[in-house]
Amino acid sequence: MEISLSKQTVIGGVWALVALFAASTLIVVTAYRLDRLLYATYIQEVRSDTYLELVEVREAFGKVIQSQSLALRELATFIGDNPNISQDEFSRRAQSIRGVDESMISIAGAPNMVITLIDPLEGNQGALGLDYRKTENQFPAIQRMMTAGNELITGPINLAQGGTGLILRAPVYLRNPDGFVDEDTGGGGPKLWGIVSLVLDYGQFLERTGITKAAQKYDLFIEIAQHLGDDTDANLYGDRVSVGEDAVTLHFDFALESWVMHAVTKGGWPRTSPDQWRQRIIIGMASFLLLGTLVYILRLSHTRKRAKLLLNSGIEALNDGFVMFDADDRLILSNTKYRDIYDLPKEVLRPGTPYFTVFTAWLEKQAPPPAEIDVSNWIDDRQAKRRVGEKLDMDHHLADGRVIKTSNHPLKDGGIVGLRVDVTELTRAKLAAEAASKAKTDFMGVLSHELRTPLTVIMGVARLSENARLLRSSKALIAAYEEGDVPRAQAKAMLDDIFVQLGGLLQRLVQSGEHLEHLINELLDVAKIESGSLTFEPTICNIKDIVDPVFQQLSTLSRKKGLDFEVVQEVETVFADKMRVRQILINLVGNAIKFTDRGFVRLYVKEHADMVRFEIYDSGEGISETEFDSIFDVFYQVDSTATRRAGGTGMGLAISRSLAQLQGGSLTVSSVVGKGSCFVLTLPLTKQHN
C-alpha cells in the first residue's frame, strides 16, 4: 500500500481547513446578518415610535386648523351675506372670533383682492391697501386657492405689519346678486367678493400643534402634498434637506388642503442601537461557541486518524523498503521505497493482496531468477520459518544488478514485518575495496620487482667497478704486461677492450638509474596530483617541439620490435604545458609500443572543435570494453603478467588522464580486442578555450 500524506493540522488536512473556513465564513455572515437584522428591527421600532408621535402632532394640528377654518368660514359666510360690511361691523365680528384663540394676530378682508378691512386696526395699518395681485410672494398661493375653491394655509411669511405669521385664507362669494362682479371669471359662475385672511402667530401655532415639542426630538419638514417645485409657499415647516429621503411620512388630509409631514430623528436615524454592543457580544460569544464546538468535533474526528498517519508517515520516511503481512499472508501495508525496490505496480500492492501474488509479480521481472532463491520451494520455506518463529535474513541479487538485503521478522499474531535495504553501493564499495586492495598488492609486487631490477643492476655494476682488475680484459692486459714487452698496438687494443667493457657497464648503470628515476617521478606525480600541489605553466607551444623528442626517444624501441612507427602532424600549436604534454605522449606511445608485438603505432595530431587531438593508434591485442574506466585508476593493470613482461607499474595512464584534465583537456580510449586500441588526448587550441 502506498502511503500518501498531506500536510496535517490539529484538526485534520486541507479539507478540514476548508470545512472550518466555510463554517467560519457562514458563522461570520450569519452573525453579521443577525446584527443587521437587530439593527433594522431597532430602526423599525424607532420609526414606529416616530410615526405614533407624529400621529399625535397631526391630531393636534388638525384640531387647530379645523377650529380656525370653521371660524374663517363663518366670517366668509357673513361677509357673503353682507358684502358692504363696515369696518366697525367687521371689527366686532373679528373680535368675536379672536376671542376664541389668542394665537390669532389679525383678521383681514380684501374685497377685490385689496385689504380694506382689518382687525385690530392698531398696529396693522401697514397692511391696509395691500393689493394681493402685486404681492409676488403671496399671490401664487392665492391663485392656487382660487383654483381649488376652498381655504388655503400659507406660511410662514413675513407680514406687512411685521412679524412672521401663518395665514389661513378663504374666498368670499356673494350670495346677493347685487354687488361686485368677479373680473377674473368675466361675470360667469359665483361672484367673488374677495378673500378673508386669518393671520396666526407662527410660533404659537407651532407650540399649540405640538410641532415645537416634536422638533426638539425630530427633524421635521411639512409641505403641501401636491405643489409646483418652485412654490416656496408650499413649505409650512422645516427644510427638505435635513430630513433626507428615508424619512417617516405622514399625510394630513384636511378639507381645505392635504399636507405631508416628513420626520427623522435629530441628525438622522441612529447608526447604532443602545443595546448594540451587548447584542454583538452575545452574538460573538454564540459564534465562538459554535466555532469552538466545530473545532472540537473536527479535532476529535482527527485524533483517531492521527496515530495512523504518524505511523504511516514514519514508515514512508524510511529510506528502506517496509512491508507487513498478516497471519494469512495477505498484505497490510508497504511504503513507496518497497514498491520502487521491486518495481511493482500499485495494483499489486493493494491491502489484502496475497504474498504469492506479490512474489509472482516480482519474479516475472527477474530473468533469470536470483540464484539464492529456490523458486519451487520458496513459499513453503517461508511459511515453515514463520510457523517456528524463525527470522529470514538473506541478500537478493536482482536482474538489474542491485543487491537487496532481505530481513523478515515474525510477529506474535502470526504476521510478518519485513525490511528491504538496498546494499548495492555497499556491496560495490566492498568489492571495489577488495579490488583496490588486490590492485595495491599486485602493484606493490610489480613495484618491488621494478625497483629491485634497476637496483640490482646498479649494485652489480658498482661492485664490478670496485674490482675492475677482475674484468676479463683487465686480466688479459695484466697477464701480457707480466709476460714481458707488449707491442703498442696490442696494448692499445687491450685498453680499448677494457674501456668498451667499462662503457657497457656504465651504460647499464645509467639506464637502470633513469628507469629508477622514472619510477620515483611517477610516484611523486601521483602524490602531487592527489594533494593538488602539481603546478603547470601553459603557453602557446609549437607541437613540433613536443612531438619530435617523443619520436626520437621511442623510435629506437619501435625499430627493435619491428614496428612501423609514424607521426602525422596537421596542427602547428597548442595551449598547454610542453613538458607535461611530452610526458603524456611518451607514456601513451611507449605503452602502445610495449604492448604491440607486430604491426604499427601511429600518432596523429589534428584540430577538432577548437581543440587539438593527439590520436595514438596501435595494432596490439586491444583492451576489453569493461576495462575502459578501470585502466585509468591508480595501480590498476589489465594483465599483471603481460605488464610484468612488458614492464610498468600501472600508474602511467592515471597520471596522464589527470595531467590532461588539469590542463582543460581529456584522455579517452577505444579498442577492439584482437585488433588494437586508440587513445585520444585533447587539449585547448588557444588560451580562451582553456
C-alpha positions as CSV (number, residue, x, y, z in Angstrom):
1,M,0.0,0.0,0.0
2,E,1.4,3.3,-1.0
3,I,1.2,5.9,1.8
4,S,0.5,9.4,0.7
5,L,0.5,12.0,3.4
6,S,-0.6,15.6,3.0
7,K,0.1,18.4,5.5
8,Q,-1.8,17.9,8.6
9,T,-3.0,20.3,11.4
10,V,-4.5,19.7,14.8
11,I,-8.0,19.3,13.2
12,G,-7.1,17.5,10.0
13,G,-5.9,18.1,6.5
14,V,-6.8,20.5,3.7
15,W,-10.4,19.6,3.6
16,A,-10.8,20.0,7.3
17,L,-9.4,23.5,7.0
18,V,-11.7,24.2,4.1
19,A,-14.7,22.9,6.1
20,L,-13.6,25.1,9.1
21,F,-13.1,28.1,6.8
22,A,-16.5,27.6,5.2
23,A,-18.2,27.1,8.6
24,S,-16.4,30.2,10.0
25,T,-17.5,32.2,7.0
26,L,-21.1,31.0,7.4
27,I,-21.0,31.9,11.1
28,V,-19.5,35.3,10.4
29,V,-22.0,36.0,7.7
30,T,-24.9,34.8,9.9
31,A,-23.6,36.9,12.8
32,Y,-23.4,39.9,10.5
33,R,-26.9,39.4,9.1
34,L,-28.3,38.9,12.6
35,D,-26.6,42.1,13.7
36,R,-28.0,43.9,10.8
37,L,-31.4,42.4,11.4
38,L,-31.4,43.5,15.1
39,Y,-30.3,47.0,13.9
40,A,-33.1,47.0,11.3
41,T,-35.6,45.9,14.0
42,Y,-34.4,48.7,16.3
43,I,-34.7,51.3,13.4
44,Q,-38.2,50.0,12.7
45,E,-39.2,50.4,16.3
46,V,-37.8,53.9,16.2
47,R,-39.7,54.7,13.1
48,S,-42.9,53.2,14.6
49,D,-42.4,55.4,17.7
50,T,-41.8,58.4,15.5
51,Y,-44.9,57.6,13.5
52,L,-47.1,57.3,16.6
53,E,-45.8,60.6,18.0
54,L,-46.4,62.3,14.6
55,V,-49.9,61.0,14.6
56,E,-50.4,62.9,17.9
57,V,-48.9,66.0,16.2
58,R,-51.3,65.5,13.3
59,E,-54.3,65.3,15.6
60,A,-53.3,68.5,17.4
61,F,-52.5,70.1,14.1
62,G,-55.9,69.1,12.7
63,K,-57.8,70.4,15.7
64,V,-56.2,73.8,15.4
65,I,-56.7,74.0,11.7
66,Q,-60.3,72.8,11.8
67,S,-61.2,75.3,14.5
68,Q,-59.6,78.2,12.7
69,S,-61.0,77.1,9.4
70,L,-64.5,76.9,10.9
71,A,-64.2,80.4,12.3
72,L,-62.9,81.7,8.9
73,R,-65.8,80.0,7.0
74,E,-68.3,81.6,9.4
75,L,-66.8,85.1,8.7
76,A,-66.7,84.4,4.9
77,T,-70.4,83.4,5.0
78,F,-71.3,86.5,7.0
79,I,-69.4,88.8,4.5
80,G,-71.0,86.9,1.6
81,D,-74.4,87.9,3.0
82,N,-73.2,91.4,3.9
83,P,-70.7,92.4,1.2
84,N,-70.9,96.1,2.2
85,I,-69.8,95.4,5.7
86,S,-68.3,98.4,7.5
87,Q,-65.0,98.5,9.5
88,D,-66.9,98.6,12.8
89,E,-69.1,95.6,12.0
90,F,-66.0,93.8,10.6
91,S,-64.1,94.5,13.9
92,R,-67.0,93.2,16.0
93,R,-67.2,90.0,14.1
94,A,-63.4,89.6,14.1
95,Q,-63.1,90.2,17.8
96,S,-65.7,87.6,18.5
97,I,-63.5,85.1,16.5
98,R,-60.2,86.3,18.0
99,G,-61.6,85.9,21.5
100,V,-61.7,82.2,20.9
101,D,-58.0,81.8,20.1
102,E,-55.2,84.1,21.4
103,S,-52.8,82.9,18.7
104,M,-54.7,85.0,16.1
105,I,-52.7,88.1,15.2
106,S,-55.3,89.7,13.0
107,I,-58.2,89.1,10.6
108,A,-58.4,91.0,7.3
109,G,-60.9,91.4,4.5
110,A,-59.7,92.1,0.9
111,P,-62.6,93.0,-1.4
112,N,-61.5,92.7,-4.9
113,M,-58.0,91.5,-3.7
114,V,-57.2,94.7,-1.8
115,I,-57.1,94.8,2.0
116,T,-59.6,97.4,3.3
117,L,-60.9,95.7,6.4
118,I,-58.6,94.7,9.3
119,D,-58.9,94.0,13.0
120,P,-57.3,95.0,15.2
121,L,-56.6,98.2,13.3
122,E,-53.9,99.4,15.7
123,G,-50.5,98.2,14.7
124,N,-51.8,96.8,11.4
125,Q,-52.3,100.0,9.4
126,G,-49.4,98.9,7.2
127,A,-51.5,96.1,5.8
128,L,-54.3,98.4,4.6
129,G,-54.3,99.0,0.9
130,L,-52.2,95.9,0.2
131,D,-53.1,94.6,-3.3
132,Y,-52.5,90.9,-3.4
133,R,-52.2,91.0,-7.2
134,K,-49.0,92.9,-6.7
135,T,-47.6,90.8,-3.9
136,E,-45.3,88.2,-5.7
137,N,-44.6,86.1,-2.6
138,Q,-48.4,85.6,-1.8
139,F,-50.4,85.9,-5.0
140,P,-49.4,82.4,-6.4
141,A,-50.8,80.8,-3.2
142,I,-54.0,82.9,-3.6
143,Q,-54.3,81.8,-7.2
144,R,-54.0,78.2,-6.1
145,M,-56.7,78.8,-3.6
146,M,-59.0,80.3,-6.2
147,T,-58.4,77.4,-8.5
148,A,-59.2,74.9,-5.7
149,G,-62.2,76.9,-4.5
150,N,-61.5,76.2,-0.8
151,E,-59.5,77.5,2.1
152,L,-55.7,77.7,1.9
153,I,-52.9,77.8,4.5
154,T,-49.9,79.9,3.6
155,G,-46.7,80.4,5.5
156,P,-44.6,81.0,7.2
157,I,-44.4,84.5,5.6
158,N,-43.1,87.9,6.8
159,L,-46.2,90.0,7.5
160,A,-46.6,93.5,6.1
161,Q,-47.4,94.7,9.6
162,G,-44.3,92.9,10.9
163,G,-43.5,89.5,12.3
164,T,-44.0,86.0,11.0
165,G,-47.3,84.5,10.6
166,L,-49.3,81.6,9.2
167,I,-52.2,82.8,7.1
168,L,-55.4,81.0,6.6
169,R,-57.3,82.4,3.7
170,A,-60.7,81.7,2.3
171,P,-62.5,83.0,-0.8
172,V,-65.7,85.0,-0.3
173,Y,-68.5,84.6,-2.8
174,L,-71.6,86.8,-2.9
175,R,-75.0,85.3,-2.2
176,N,-76.8,88.5,-3.2
177,P,-76.7,89.1,-6.9
178,D,-76.0,92.7,-6.3
179,G,-72.5,93.7,-5.5
180,F,-69.1,93.2,-7.0
181,V,-68.6,91.1,-10.1
182,D,-65.7,88.7,-10.3
183,E,-63.5,90.2,-13.0
184,D,-61.5,87.0,-13.3
185,T,-64.5,85.0,-14.3
186,G,-65.9,87.6,-16.6
187,G,-69.2,87.5,-14.9
188,G,-69.8,83.8,-15.2
189,G,-70.3,81.5,-12.1
190,P,-70.4,82.6,-8.4
191,K,-69.5,86.2,-7.9
192,L,-66.3,86.7,-5.9
193,W,-66.3,89.4,-3.3
194,G,-62.7,88.9,-2.4
195,I,-60.9,87.0,0.3
196,V,-60.7,87.0,4.1
197,S,-57.5,86.2,5.9
198,L,-56.8,85.0,9.4
199,V,-53.2,85.6,10.5
200,L,-51.9,83.2,13.1
201,D,-48.8,83.7,15.2
202,Y,-46.4,81.2,13.7
203,G,-44.6,80.4,16.9
204,Q,-47.8,79.9,19.0
205,F,-49.3,77.8,16.2
206,L,-46.3,75.5,16.3
207,E,-46.5,75.4,20.1
208,R,-50.2,74.6,20.2
209,T,-50.0,71.9,17.5
210,G,-47.0,70.2,19.3
211,I,-44.6,70.8,16.4
212,T,-42.3,72.8,18.6
213,K,-42.1,69.9,21.1
214,A,-41.7,67.3,18.3
215,A,-39.0,69.4,16.7
216,Q,-36.8,69.0,19.8
217,K,-36.6,65.3,19.1
218,Y,-37.1,65.1,15.3
219,D,-36.0,66.9,12.1
220,L,-39.4,67.9,10.6
221,F,-40.5,69.0,7.2
222,I,-44.1,69.9,6.4
223,E,-45.2,70.6,2.8
224,I,-48.3,70.6,0.6
225,A,-49.0,67.1,-0.8
226,Q,-49.1,68.4,-4.4
227,H,-47.5,71.6,-5.4
228,L,-45.1,73.1,-8.0
229,G,-41.5,72.6,-7.4
230,D,-40.7,76.3,-7.4
231,D,-43.6,77.2,-5.0
232,T,-41.8,78.2,-1.8
233,D,-45.1,78.9,0.0
234,A,-45.9,75.2,-0.2
235,N,-43.4,74.5,2.7
236,L,-45.0,75.0,6.0
237,Y,-42.2,74.0,8.3
238,G,-38.6,72.8,8.1
239,D,-36.0,72.0,5.5
240,R,-36.3,69.2,3.0
241,V,-32.5,68.6,3.0
242,S,-32.4,68.0,6.8
243,V,-34.8,65.0,6.7
244,G,-33.4,63.3,3.6
245,E,-35.1,60.6,1.6
246,D,-35.6,57.9,4.2
247,A,-38.0,59.9,6.5
248,V,-41.2,58.8,8.1
249,T,-44.0,60.3,6.1
250,L,-47.5,61.2,7.5
251,H,-50.3,62.7,5.4
252,F,-52.6,65.5,6.7
253,D,-55.9,65.2,4.8
254,F,-57.8,68.3,5.7
255,A,-61.0,69.6,3.9
256,L,-59.1,72.7,2.8
257,E,-55.9,71.0,1.7
258,S,-53.6,67.9,2.0
259,W,-50.2,68.2,3.7
260,V,-47.4,65.8,4.2
261,M,-45.1,65.7,7.3
262,H,-41.6,64.1,7.0
263,A,-39.6,63.3,10.1
264,V,-36.4,61.7,11.1
265,T,-34.7,61.7,14.5
266,K,-32.3,64.6,15.2
267,G,-29.3,64.3,13.0
268,G,-30.8,61.3,11.1
269,W,-31.7,57.8,12.1
270,P,-29.5,56.3,14.8
271,R,-26.4,54.5,13.4
272,T,-26.4,52.1,16.3
273,S,-28.9,50.8,18.8
274,P,-28.5,51.4,22.5
275,D,-28.0,47.6,23.1
276,Q,-25.9,47.1,20.0
277,W,-22.6,46.2,21.8
278,R,-24.4,43.9,24.3
279,Q,-26.1,42.2,21.4
280,R,-22.8,42.0,19.5
281,I,-21.1,40.5,22.5
282,I,-23.8,37.9,22.8
283,I,-23.7,37.1,19.0
284,G,-19.9,36.9,19.2
285,M,-20.0,34.6,22.2
286,A,-22.5,32.4,20.4
287,S,-20.4,32.4,17.2
288,F,-17.2,31.5,19.1
289,L,-19.2,28.8,20.9
290,L,-20.4,27.3,17.6
291,L,-16.9,27.6,16.1
292,G,-15.3,26.1,19.2
293,T,-17.7,23.2,19.0
294,L,-16.9,22.7,15.3
295,V,-13.2,22.7,16.0
296,Y,-13.7,20.2,18.9
297,I,-15.6,17.9,16.6
298,L,-13.0,18.1,13.8
299,R,-10.2,17.6,16.2
300,L,-12.0,14.6,17.9
301,S,-12.5,13.1,14.4
302,H,-8.9,13.8,13.5
303,T,-7.5,12.2,16.7
304,R,-8.3,8.7,15.6
305,K,-6.5,9.2,12.3
306,R,-3.5,11.0,13.7
307,A,-1.8,8.0,15.2
308,K,-2.2,6.0,12.0
309,L,-1.0,9.0,9.9
310,L,2.0,9.4,12.1
311,L,2.9,5.7,11.9
312,N,2.4,5.7,8.1
313,S,4.4,8.9,7.7
314,G,7.2,7.4,9.7
315,I,7.2,4.2,7.6
316,E,7.1,6.3,4.4
317,A,10.0,8.4,5.6
318,L,12.2,5.3,5.9
319,N,15.0,5.1,3.3
320,D,14.5,1.4,3.2
321,G,11.6,-0.8,2.0
322,F,9.0,-1.7,4.6
323,V,6.3,-4.3,4.2
324,M,3.8,-6.0,6.5
325,F,1.7,-9.2,6.0
326,D,-1.0,-10.6,8.3
327,A,-1.3,-14.1,9.7
328,D,-3.0,-15.2,6.4
329,D,0.0,-13.9,4.4
330,R,-2.0,-11.0,3.0
331,L,-0.6,-7.6,2.5
332,I,-1.4,-5.0,5.2
333,L,0.8,-2.1,4.1
334,S,4.0,-1.2,2.4
335,N,5.8,2.0,1.6
336,T,6.9,3.6,-1.6
337,K,10.5,2.5,-1.2
338,Y,9.4,-1.1,-1.1
339,R,7.5,-0.7,-4.4
340,D,10.4,1.1,-6.0
341,I,12.9,-1.6,-5.0
342,Y,10.9,-4.3,-6.6
343,D,9.4,-2.1,-9.4
344,L,5.9,-3.4,-8.6
345,P,2.7,-1.7,-9.9
346,K,0.3,-0.1,-7.4
347,E,-2.4,-2.6,-8.3
348,V,-0.4,-5.4,-6.9
349,L,0.5,-3.7,-3.7
350,R,-3.1,-3.1,-2.5
351,P,-4.0,-4.1,1.0
352,G,-5.3,-7.7,1.1
353,T,-3.2,-8.9,-1.8
354,P,-1.8,-12.5,-1.1
355,Y,2.0,-12.7,-0.8
356,F,2.0,-15.3,-3.5
357,T,0.6,-12.7,-6.0
358,V,3.2,-10.2,-4.9
359,F,6.0,-12.7,-5.2
360,T,4.9,-13.9,-8.6
361,A,4.6,-10.3,-10.0
362,W,8.2,-9.7,-8.8
363,L,9.5,-13.0,-10.1
364,E,8.2,-12.2,-13.6
365,K,10.5,-9.2,-13.8
366,Q,13.6,-11.4,-12.9
367,A,15.2,-13.2,-15.8
368,P,16.8,-15.4,-14.7
369,P,15.5,-15.7,-11.1
370,P,18.1,-14.9,-8.4
371,A,20.4,-17.9,-7.8
372,E,19.9,-17.7,-4.0
373,I,16.1,-18.3,-4.3
374,D,14.7,-21.8,-4.8
375,V,11.5,-20.7,-6.7
376,S,9.7,-24.1,-6.3
377,N,10.1,-24.2,-2.5
378,W,10.4,-20.5,-1.6
379,I,6.8,-20.1,-0.4
380,D,6.8,-23.3,1.6
381,D,10.1,-22.5,3.2
382,R,8.8,-19.0,4.1
383,Q,5.7,-20.4,5.7
384,A,7.7,-23.0,7.6
385,K,10.1,-20.4,9.0
386,R,7.2,-18.2,10.1
387,R,5.5,-21.1,11.9
388,V,8.6,-21.8,14.0
389,G,9.2,-18.0,14.5
390,E,12.5,-18.1,12.6
391,K,13.8,-14.8,11.1
392,L,14.8,-14.7,7.5
393,D,17.9,-12.8,6.5
394,M,19.5,-13.0,3.1
395,D,20.7,-11.0,0.1
396,H,18.8,-10.9,-3.1
397,H,20.8,-10.2,-6.3
398,L,18.3,-8.7,-8.7
399,A,18.4,-9.0,-12.5
400,D,19.4,-5.3,-12.9
401,G,22.5,-5.8,-10.7
402,R,21.1,-4.4,-7.5
403,V,21.7,-6.2,-4.2
404,I,18.8,-6.1,-1.7
405,K,19.2,-7.3,1.9
406,T,16.0,-9.0,2.9
407,S,15.0,-9.3,6.6
408,N,11.7,-10.8,7.7
409,H,10.7,-10.8,11.3
410,P,7.7,-12.9,12.6
411,L,5.1,-11.1,14.8
412,K,3.2,-12.6,17.8
413,D,-0.1,-12.6,15.9
414,G,1.5,-14.7,13.1
415,G,2.1,-11.8,10.8
416,I,5.4,-10.8,9.2
417,V,7.1,-7.4,9.1
418,G,9.9,-7.1,6.6
419,L,12.7,-4.6,5.8
420,R,14.3,-4.3,2.4
421,V,17.7,-2.5,2.4
422,D,19.4,-1.6,-0.9
423,V,23.0,-2.6,-0.2
424,T,24.1,-2.3,-3.8
425,E,26.5,0.6,-3.2
426,L,27.8,-1.0,0.0
427,T,28.4,-4.3,-1.9
428,R,30.1,-2.5,-4.8
429,A,32.2,-0.5,-2.3
430,K,33.2,-3.7,-0.6
431,L,34.1,-5.3,-4.0
432,A,35.9,-2.1,-5.0
433,A,37.8,-2.1,-1.8
434,E,38.8,-5.7,-2.2
435,A,39.8,-5.0,-5.8
436,A,41.7,-1.9,-4.7
437,S,43.5,-4.0,-2.1
438,K,44.3,-6.6,-4.6
439,A,45.5,-4.0,-7.1
440,K,47.6,-2.4,-4.5
441,T,49.1,-5.8,-3.6
442,D,49.7,-6.5,-7.2
443,F,51.2,-3.0,-7.6
444,M,53.5,-3.5,-4.7
445,G,54.6,-6.8,-6.2
446,V,55.3,-5.1,-9.6
447,L,56.8,-2.1,-8.0
448,S,59.1,-4.2,-5.8
449,H,60.2,-6.1,-8.9
450,E,60.6,-2.8,-10.9
451,L,62.6,-1.2,-8.1
452,R,64.8,-4.3,-7.4
453,T,65.7,-4.8,-11.1
454,P,67.5,-1.5,-11.6
455,L,68.9,-1.5,-8.1
456,T,70.4,-5.0,-8.7
457,V,72.0,-3.8,-11.9
458,I,73.3,-0.6,-10.2
459,M,74.7,-2.5,-7.3
460,G,76.2,-5.2,-9.6
461,V,77.9,-2.6,-11.8
462,A,79.1,-0.7,-8.8
463,R,80.7,-3.8,-7.3
464,L,82.3,-4.7,-10.7
465,S,83.7,-1.1,-10.9
466,E,85.2,-1.6,-7.5
467,N,87.0,-4.7,-8.8
468,A,87.9,-3.6,-12.3
469,R,91.1,-5.7,-12.2
470,L,88.8,-8.8,-12.3
471,L,87.4,-7.9,-15.6
472,R,88.3,-10.2,-18.4
473,S,90.0,-7.5,-20.5
474,S,91.9,-6.2,-17.4
475,K,93.2,-9.7,-16.6
476,A,94.4,-10.1,-20.2
477,L,96.3,-6.8,-20.1
478,I,97.8,-7.6,-16.7
479,A,98.9,-11.1,-17.9
480,A,100.5,-9.6,-21.1
481,Y,102.3,-6.9,-19.0
482,E,103.7,-9.5,-16.7
483,E,105.0,-11.8,-19.5
484,G,107.2,-9.1,-21.0
485,D,107.1,-6.4,-23.6
486,V,103.7,-5.8,-25.2
487,P,103.6,-4.2,-28.6
488,R,101.9,-0.7,-28.5
489,A,99.2,-1.7,-30.9
490,Q,98.3,-4.8,-28.8
491,A,98.3,-2.7,-25.6
492,K,96.1,-0.1,-27.2
493,A,93.7,-2.8,-28.3
494,M,93.6,-4.3,-24.8
495,L,92.9,-0.9,-23.3
496,D,90.1,-0.2,-25.8
497,D,88.6,-3.6,-24.9
498,I,88.7,-2.5,-21.2
499,F,87.1,0.9,-22.0
500,V,84.4,-0.8,-24.1
501,Q,83.6,-3.3,-21.3
502,L,83.5,-0.4,-18.7
503,G,81.4,1.7,-21.0
504,G,78.9,-1.1,-21.4
505,L,78.7,-1.5,-17.6
506,L,78.2,2.3,-17.1
507,Q,75.5,2.4,-19.8
508,R,73.6,-0.3,-18.0
509,L,74.1,1.7,-14.8
510,V,72.7,4.9,-16.4
511,Q,69.7,3.0,-17.9
512,S,68.9,1.5,-14.6
513,G,69.2,4.9,-12.9
514,E,66.9,6.5,-15.4
515,H,64.4,3.7,-15.0
516,L,64.6,4.1,-11.3
517,E,64.2,7.9,-11.6
518,H,61.2,7.4,-13.8
519,L,59.5,5.2,-11.2
520,I,60.2,7.7,-8.5
521,N,58.9,10.6,-10.6
522,E,55.7,8.6,-11.3
523,L,55.2,8.1,-7.5
524,L,55.8,11.8,-6.9
525,D,53.4,12.8,-9.6
526,V,50.6,10.6,-8.1
527,A,51.2,12.2,-4.7
528,K,51.2,15.7,-6.1
529,I,48.0,15.1,-8.1
530,E,46.2,13.7,-5.1
531,S,47.3,16.6,-2.9
532,G,46.6,19.2,-5.6
533,S,50.1,20.6,-5.5
534,L,51.0,19.8,-9.1
535,T,51.8,23.0,-11.0
536,F,51.6,23.9,-14.7
537,E,53.0,26.5,-17.0
538,P,50.7,26.5,-20.0
539,T,51.8,28.6,-23.1
540,I,51.3,28.6,-26.8
541,C,53.6,25.7,-27.7
542,N,54.9,24.6,-31.1
543,I,53.7,21.0,-31.4
544,K,56.8,20.0,-33.3
545,D,58.8,20.8,-30.2
546,I,56.7,18.3,-28.3
547,V,56.3,15.5,-30.9
548,D,59.8,15.3,-32.3
549,P,61.5,14.4,-28.9
550,V,58.9,11.7,-28.4
551,F,59.6,10.3,-31.8
552,Q,63.4,10.4,-31.3
553,Q,63.2,8.8,-27.9
554,L,60.9,5.9,-28.8
555,S,61.7,5.2,-32.5
556,T,64.7,3.0,-31.4
557,L,62.4,0.8,-29.3
558,S,59.9,0.6,-32.1
559,R,62.6,-0.5,-34.6
560,K,63.9,-3.1,-32.3
561,K,60.4,-4.6,-32.2
562,G,60.0,-4.3,-35.9
563,L,57.0,-1.9,-35.7
564,D,56.0,0.8,-38.2
565,F,56.1,4.0,-36.1
566,E,54.7,7.1,-37.9
567,V,53.8,10.6,-36.8
568,V,51.3,12.8,-38.8
569,Q,51.1,16.4,-37.7
570,E,48.3,18.7,-39.1
571,V,48.3,21.4,-36.4
572,E,51.2,23.8,-35.5
573,T,50.4,25.0,-31.9
574,V,48.6,24.1,-28.7
575,F,48.0,25.9,-25.5
576,A,49.5,23.6,-22.8
577,D,52.5,22.8,-20.6
578,K,55.0,21.5,-23.1
579,M,56.9,19.2,-20.6
580,R,53.6,17.7,-19.3
581,V,52.2,17.0,-22.8
582,R,55.5,15.4,-23.8
583,Q,55.3,13.3,-20.6
584,I,51.7,12.1,-21.5
585,L,52.7,11.3,-25.1
586,I,55.8,9.3,-24.0
587,N,53.6,7.3,-21.7
588,L,50.9,6.7,-24.3
589,V,53.2,5.9,-27.3
590,G,55.5,4.0,-25.0
591,N,52.6,1.8,-23.9
592,A,51.5,1.3,-27.5
593,I,54.9,0.1,-28.5
594,K,55.4,-2.1,-25.4
595,F,52.1,-3.9,-25.8
596,T,52.2,-4.3,-29.6
597,D,54.3,-7.2,-30.9
598,R,53.7,-6.6,-34.6
599,G,52.1,-4.1,-36.9
600,F,52.2,-0.4,-36.3
601,V,52.0,2.5,-33.9
602,R,50.8,5.9,-35.3
603,L,50.5,9.3,-33.8
604,Y,48.1,11.8,-35.5
605,V,47.8,15.4,-34.4
606,K,44.6,17.1,-35.6
607,E,42.3,20.1,-34.9
608,H,38.7,19.5,-33.9
609,A,36.1,21.9,-32.4
610,D,38.8,24.4,-31.2
611,M,40.7,21.5,-29.6
612,V,43.9,19.7,-30.6
613,R,43.6,15.9,-30.7
614,F,46.6,13.6,-30.3
615,E,45.4,10.2,-31.5
616,I,47.7,7.2,-30.8
617,Y,46.7,4.1,-32.7
618,D,48.3,0.6,-32.4
619,S,47.7,-2.9,-33.7
620,G,48.2,-4.6,-30.4
621,E,46.0,-7.1,-28.5
622,G,43.4,-4.5,-27.6
623,I,41.5,-3.8,-24.3
624,S,38.1,-5.2,-23.2
625,E,35.4,-2.6,-23.1
626,T,34.8,-3.5,-19.4
627,E,38.3,-2.3,-18.6
628,F,37.9,1.2,-20.3
629,D,37.3,3.0,-17.0
630,S,39.4,0.8,-14.7
631,I,42.7,1.3,-16.7
632,F,42.8,5.0,-15.6
633,D,42.7,4.0,-11.9
634,V,45.9,4.3,-10.0
635,F,47.7,0.9,-9.5
636,Y,45.3,-0.9,-11.9
637,Q,46.7,-3.2,-14.6
638,V,44.8,-5.1,-17.2
639,D,47.0,-8.1,-17.0
640,S,49.8,-8.1,-14.4
641,T,51.6,-11.0,-16.2
642,A,51.7,-9.0,-19.5
643,T,52.6,-5.9,-17.6
644,R,55.5,-7.6,-15.9
645,R,56.7,-9.0,-19.2
646,A,56.5,-5.6,-20.8
647,G,57.3,-3.5,-17.7
648,G,55.3,-0.8,-16.0
649,T,53.6,-0.1,-12.7
650,G,50.0,0.8,-13.6
651,M,50.4,4.5,-12.7
652,G,51.1,6.0,-16.2
653,L,47.5,6.2,-17.5
654,A,46.1,7.5,-14.3
655,I,48.8,10.2,-14.3
656,S,48.3,11.0,-17.9
657,R,44.5,11.5,-17.6
658,S,44.9,13.7,-14.6
659,L,47.5,15.8,-16.4
660,A,45.2,16.2,-19.4
661,Q,42.2,17.2,-17.2
662,L,44.2,19.7,-15.2
663,Q,45.1,21.4,-18.5
664,G,41.5,21.6,-19.6
665,G,41.6,18.5,-21.8
666,S,40.7,14.9,-21.6
667,L,42.0,11.4,-22.3
668,T,39.8,8.6,-23.6
669,V,40.2,5.2,-25.1
670,S,38.5,3.0,-27.6
671,S,39.6,-0.5,-28.5
672,V,38.6,-3.8,-30.2
673,V,40.1,-6.9,-28.6
674,G,42.5,-8.6,-31.1
675,K,42.7,-5.6,-33.4
676,G,44.2,-2.8,-31.4
677,S,43.5,0.4,-29.4
678,C,43.2,4.1,-29.8
679,F,44.0,6.6,-27.1
680,V,42.9,10.2,-27.7
681,L,44.4,13.2,-25.9
682,T,42.5,16.5,-26.4
683,L,44.0,19.9,-25.3
684,P,42.9,23.5,-25.9
685,L,44.0,25.1,-29.1
686,T,44.2,28.6,-27.6
687,K,44.1,30.2,-24.2
688,Q,40.4,31.3,-24.4
689,H,39.4,27.7,-25.0
690,N,41.1,26.5,-21.8
